[in-house]
Amino acid sequence: MQDVETVVEELADHDDAGLVVAACWYDVSDDRPNYRMSQFDVQNFLWLTLPQLLRDPPADIDPMPGWREVVAEAAWFFERLDQPRYAAICRGQRTAEILEAAHDAMHSFELYARATHDSGIMPPVGLRITWLDSPGPREQALYDAITRALERAIAAGELDPAEDAKRLALAAGVLEQLPDGHLETMQDLMLAERMHRLRTTSGSQTLRELLVRVGPDVAKPLDLTPELLLAGTRPLGQIVHDRDGTGPLAALARKFGLLDENLDRTDDGERALAQPVLLFEAVVDGFAVPDDPTARHAALPLLAMLILSDTIDEEMLLDRIGIVFFETRESDVPTPSDTVRRAVAGLLADMRTAGLTAGDRLTDFGRRVALTGLRTRAMRSADD
């Protein structure tokens, strides 16, 4: 097997076009010796980074070589490393089409997005993870593992890039893998990294303390078998099935996007009826990331406190949430405003309706929703 770094050094000595490709390898390898680029790396260089370089050349390369010269050097590089598939991508029609349009930033990006989607190697959206632009090492490792697993299956003819359900199943399997030297799955390792990030970026000391205390509970495996989920979501599912517009559950089904204002099932509603997991996820999203901005800001400390508390003390919850709003500069005073009170009262009322609470306690179903809700907030970005 060719020593990658030796080939990179030879490439950089060719000419400016070779230097561009070598610089890309150094950037992607991130000090990992003899790093072998993935298809994701190759596509991103050819279809995203190179068009940007052509529009805005680096100061140390003047003039910028033409894209054909760069692509030829990239193809040479991958052939030397016995990676003919990547060399073929370099010479492919898709690459030529994108680079011919490099002068038009919007159009070339649209072509990049379409080509990347069609390749089938991107992590499926069904994983419910917002991938960060500046990921931590565990997130980066998981993303790389998923794209490489999808690449291998597609290259071997075992997976059609357009088969979204099979792509999701394969990617979900990667989440459950145990990396060498670890007893936790790749998903658990990334969750721990994301929970740390959620704490450190919260802007509220009160919320940080809550997240530290609830962290061990969030990290424990959850029993989310279809039978348990179906039992918890059955009343809401029945309303969606019957399209019954009476009662508070119908209002909740509309709020969660399962029924529209005419009581017709939405696409999400149709899918949720077919799969209890999707109905459960709709409930989790409804409480972890509600549409109302005030409710969304209150949801994170509220879910944490409900998990940590033996009983539900609404005034205590409001007092703490008021402090969180003050510490994050969402409020000028450390007491809950009328808007915050209404938002929290609405969330608690909806929880009673959905069966998350009974009397002054979380139900078993409610605890599962609350814990999954905290995981959801950690695994998705603040703006998602």
C-alpha positions in Angstrom: 0.0 0.0 0.0 1.3 3.4 -0.9 2.4 5.7 1.9 -0.2 8.5 1.7 2.1 11.2 3.0 4.9 10.3 0.5 2.4 10.7 -2.3 1.1 14.0 -0.9 4.6 15.4 -0.8 5.2 14.3 -4.4 1.9 15.8 -5.4 2.7 19.1 -3.8 6.0 19.3 -5.8 4.2 18.9 -9.2 2.8 22.4 -9.6 0.3 24.8 -8.2 -2.6 22.5 -9.1 -1.0 19.7 -7.2 -0.4 22.1 -4.3 -4.1 22.9 -4.1 -5.0 19.2 -3.8 -2.2 18.6 -1.2 -3.4 21.5 0.8 -6.9 20.0 0.8 -5.5 16.7 2.1 -3.6 18.4 4.9 -6.8 20.3 5.9 -9.0 17.2 5.9 -6.4 14.9 7.6 -6.2 17.2 10.6 -2.8 15.9 11.7 -4.0 12.2 11.3 -1.0 10.4 9.8 -1.5 8.7 6.4 -5.2 9.7 6.5 -7.2 8.1 3.7 -9.9 10.4 2.4 -13.5 9.2 2.3 -15.9 9.7 -0.6 -17.5 12.5 1.6 -14.1 14.2 1.8 -13.6 13.8 -2.0 -17.0 15.2 -2.9 -16.8 18.1 -0.5 -13.4 19.1 -2.0 -14.4 18.8 -5.6 -18.0 20.1 -5.3 -17.9 22.6 -2.5 -14.3 23.7 -1.6 -12.8 23.9 -5.1 -15.6 26.1 -6.5 -15.1 28.5 -3.6 -11.3 28.6 -4.2 -11.9 29.3 -7.9 -14.2 32.3 -7.0 -11.9 33.5 -4.3 -8.3 32.2 -4.8 -6.0 32.0 -1.8 -3.4 34.8 -1.6 -0.4 32.4 -1.8 -1.6 30.9 -5.1 -1.6 33.6 -7.8 -2.8 32.9 -10.4 -5.2 30.1 -9.3 -4.8 27.1 -11.6 -7.8 26.2 -13.7 -10.2 23.5 -12.4 -9.2 21.0 -15.1 -5.6 21.1 -13.9 -6.7 20.7 -10.2 -9.0 17.8 -11.1 -6.3 16.1 -13.1 -3.9 16.3 -10.2 -6.6 15.0 -7.8 -7.3 12.0 -10.1 -3.6 11.3 -10.3 -3.4 11.3 -6.5 -6.2 8.8 -6.0 -4.9 6.5 -8.8 -1.5 6.4 -7.0 -3.4 5.4 -3.8 -5.3 2.7 -5.7 -8.6 4.4 -5.3 -10.1 4.4 -8.8 -13.6 5.2 -7.7 -12.4 8.5 -6.4 -10.4 9.2 -9.5 -13.6 8.5 -11.5 -15.5 11.1 -9.4 -12.8 13.6 -10.2 -13.3 12.9 -14.0 -17.1 12.5 -13.8 -19.7 14.6 -15.5 -21.2 15.7 -12.1 -17.8 17.3 -11.1 -17.4 19.0 -14.5 -20.9 20.4 -14.3 -20.4 21.9 -10.8 -17.0 23.3 -11.6 -18.2 24.9 -14.9 -20.7 26.8 -12.8 -18.2 27.8 -10.1 -18.5 31.5 -11.0 -22.2 31.4 -9.9 -22.1 30.7 -6.2 -25.8 30.0 -5.8 -26.1 27.8 -8.8 -22.9 25.8 -8.0 -24.1 25.3 -4.4 -27.5 24.0 -5.7 -25.7 21.6 -8.0 -23.4 20.5 -5.0 -26.4 19.9 -2.8 -28.2 17.9 -5.4 -25.2 15.8 -6.3 -24.4 15.1 -2.6 -28.0 14.0 -1.9 -28.0 11.7 -5.0 -24.7 10.1 -3.8 -26.6 8.7 -0.8 -23.6 9.0 1.6 -24.9 11.7 3.9 -26.3 10.8 7.3 -30.1 10.5 6.9 -32.2 13.2 8.5 -34.2 10.5 10.3 -31.3 10.2 12.8 -32.7 13.5 14.4 -29.2 14.9 14.8 -28.2 18.4 13.9 -24.5 18.1 12.8 -22.5 21.1 13.9 -20.1 23.0 11.6 -17.5 22.8 14.4 -18.0 19.3 15.8 -16.3 17.8 18.8 -14.0 14.7 18.2 -16.8 12.2 19.0 -19.3 13.8 16.7 -16.7 14.0 14.0 -15.9 10.3 14.4 -19.5 9.3 14.3 -20.2 11.4 11.2 -17.2 9.9 9.5 -18.2 6.4 10.5 -21.7 6.8 9.1 -20.6 8.3 5.8 -18.0 5.6 5.3 -20.5 2.8 6.2 -23.0 4.2 3.6 -20.2 4.5 1.1 -19.1 0.9 1.5 -22.6 -0.4 1.2 -23.4 1.6 -1.9 -20.1 0.8 -3.6 -20.6 -2.9 -2.9 -24.1 -2.8 -4.5 -25.8 -3.6 -1.3 -27.6 -0.3 -1.0 -29.4 1.9 -3.4 -28.6 5.6 -2.7 -32.3 6.4 -3.1 -33.5 3.9 -0.5 -33.9 6.2 2.4 -35.4 3.6 4.8 -32.4 1.3 4.3 -29.9 4.1 4.6 -31.5 5.1 7.9 -31.4 1.5 9.2 -27.7 1.2 8.3 -26.8 4.6 9.9 -28.8 3.7 13.0 -26.7 0.5 13.3 -23.6 2.6 13.3 -24.9 4.6 16.3 -25.0 1.4 18.3 -21.4 0.3 17.5 -18.8 0.1 20.2 -15.6 1.9 19.2 -12.3 0.1 20.2 -11.6 0.5 23.8 -15.0 1.8 24.8 -18.0 0.2 26.5 -20.3 2.9 25.4 -21.8 3.1 21.9 -20.9 5.8 19.4 -24.2 7.5 20.0 -23.7 7.4 23.8 -20.2 8.9 23.4 -21.6 11.7 21.2 -24.5 12.3 23.6 -22.1 12.8 26.5 -20.1 15.3 24.3 -23.3 17.1 23.3 -24.6 17.3 26.9 -21.3 18.9 28.0 -21.7 21.4 25.2 -25.3 22.1 26.1 -24.2 22.8 29.7 -21.3 25.0 28.8 -23.2 27.1 26.3 -26.4 27.5 28.3 -25.6 30.9 29.7 -27.4 30.1 32.9 -25.7 28.8 36.1 -29.0 27.4 37.3 -29.6 25.5 34.1 -26.0 24.2 34.1 -26.5 22.8 37.6 -29.8 21.1 36.6 -28.1 19.5 33.6 -25.2 18.2 35.7 -27.6 16.7 38.1 -29.8 15.1 35.5 -26.9 14.0 33.3 -26.6 10.4 34.8 -30.3 9.8 34.2 -30.0 11.0 30.6 -27.0 8.8 30.0 -28.8 5.6 31.1 -30.3 3.4 28.4 -34.0 3.9 27.9 -36.6 1.2 27.5 -38.3 2.4 24.3 -39.8 -0.8 22.9 -42.7 -0.4 20.4 -45.1 -1.9 22.9 -44.3 0.6 25.6 -44.4 3.5 23.2 -47.7 2.3 21.8 -49.2 2.1 25.3 -48.2 5.7 26.1 -49.2 7.2 22.8 -52.4 5.2 22.1 -54.9 7.9 23.2 -53.3 10.5 21.0 -53.0 8.0 18.2 -56.7 7.2 18.4 -57.6 10.9 18.0 -55.3 11.1 14.9 -56.8 7.9 13.5 -60.4 9.0 14.1 -59.7 12.6 13.2 -61.9 13.5 16.2 -62.0 17.2 16.7 -63.4 17.3 20.2 -61.5 17.6 23.5 -58.1 18.8 24.4 -56.2 15.8 22.8 -57.5 17.0 19.4 -56.0 20.4 20.1 -52.7 18.7 21.0 -52.7 16.7 17.8 -53.0 19.9 15.9 -50.3 21.6 17.9 -48.0 18.6 17.3 -48.6 18.9 13.5 -50.4 15.5 13.3 -53.8 17.0 12.2 -54.4 20.2 10.3 -57.0 22.8 11.1 -59.6 20.9 9.0 -58.8 17.7 11.1 -57.2 16.1 8.1 -54.1 14.0 8.9 -50.9 15.7 7.9 -48.0 13.7 6.3 -46.5 13.5 9.7 -49.8 12.2 11.1 -50.0 9.5 8.5 -46.5 8.4 9.2 -47.0 8.5 13.0 -50.0 6.2 12.8 -47.9 3.6 10.9 -45.0 3.7 13.4 -45.3 4.2 17.2 -41.8 5.5 17.3 -42.7 8.4 15.1 -45.8 9.2 17.2 -43.6 9.1 20.3 -41.1 11.4 18.6 -43.9 13.9 17.7 -44.8 14.0 21.4 -41.2 14.5 22.4 -40.7 17.3 19.9 -43.9 18.9 21.1 -42.6 19.3 24.6 -38.8 19.5 24.0 -38.9 22.0 21.1 -42.3 23.7 21.1 -43.0 26.3 18.4 -43.6 29.1 20.9 -40.2 30.7 21.6 -41.0 31.4 25.3 -42.1 27.8 25.8 -39.1 26.5 24.0 -36.8 28.5 26.3 -38.7 27.2 29.4 -38.8 23.6 28.2 -35.2 22.6 28.9 -35.1 23.6 32.6 -38.7 22.4 33.0 -38.0 18.9 31.7 -34.8 18.6 33.9 -36.6 19.7 37.0 -39.5 17.3 36.4 -37.1 14.4 36.1 -35.3 15.4 39.3 -38.4 16.2 41.4 -40.5 13.7 43.3 -43.6 15.8 43.0 -44.6 18.7 40.7 -44.5 22.0 42.5 -45.6 24.6 39.9 -44.5 27.6 41.9 -41.0 26.2 42.5 -40.7 25.3 38.8 -41.7 28.9 37.9 -39.3 30.4 40.3 -36.3 28.4 38.9 -37.4 29.1 35.3 -37.7 32.8 36.0 -34.1 32.7 37.2 -33.0 30.9 34.0 -34.7 33.6 31.9 -32.9 36.3 33.9 -29.5 34.6 33.7 -29.8 34.2 30.0 -31.0 37.8 29.6 -34.4 36.8 28.3 -35.8 38.8 31.2 -34.8 41.9 33.2 -35.9 40.5 36.5 -35.3 37.1 38.2 -39.1 36.5 38.7 -41.3 34.8 36.0 -43.2 37.2 33.8 -46.8 36.7 33.0 -45.7 35.4 29.5 -43.4 32.8 31.2 -46.2 31.8 33.6 -48.6 31.3 30.7 -46.0 29.3 28.7 -45.2 27.0 31.6 -48.8 26.5 32.6 -49.6 25.6 29.0 -46.8 23.0 28.9 -47.9 21.5 32.1 -51.5 21.4 31.0 -50.5 19.7 27.7 -48.5 17.2 29.7 -51.5 16.2 31.7 -53.5 15.9 28.5 -50.9 13.7 26.9 -50.6 11.5 29.9 -47.1 12.6 30.9 -48.2 13.6 34.3 -50.9 12.3 36.7 -51.7 14.1 39.9 -48.5 15.7 41.0 -46.0 13.3 39.4 -44.5 12.3 36.1 -45.8 9.0 34.8 -43.5 6.3 33.5 -44.4 7.4 30.0 -43.8 11.0 31.0 -40.3 10.2 32.3 -39.4 8.6 29.1 -40.6 11.6 27.1 -38.8 14.0 29.4 -35.5 12.1 29.2 -35.7 11.7 25.5 -36.6 15.4 25.2 -33.3 16.3 27.0 -31.4 14.0 24.6 -33.2 15.7 21.7 -32.2 19.2 22.8 -28.6 18.0 23.2 -28.4 16.3 19.8 -30.0 19.2 17.9 -28.8 22.8 17.5 -30.4 25.7 19.4 -32.0 27.0 16.2 -33.3 23.7 14.9 
